[in-house]
């Protein structure tokens, strides 16, 4: 059994990087668009777009829960923490994909397989 390792092209790396960074401003929309349009063109882009999409859906769920918890004032603190976590992990993912590495978010729900 042989495992074929392919190095992503520079275009693939750039698209994956922009996909991860797009989540910081536009939530799940960039990763959803890239995943729908490019998942069949490149395994690398498809994998990274799906990973970014799963993470952004996780962040959306977390923000919704924090929004509900605003009633007891804990939500305001959680919203800021969730926003910061989103920014930090998206930047880490973008740096990894710009080097051609695959990135896995540490606590994303794997809703889309």
Order of alpha helices (4+ residues) and beta strands (2+ residues): alpha-alpha-alpha-alpha
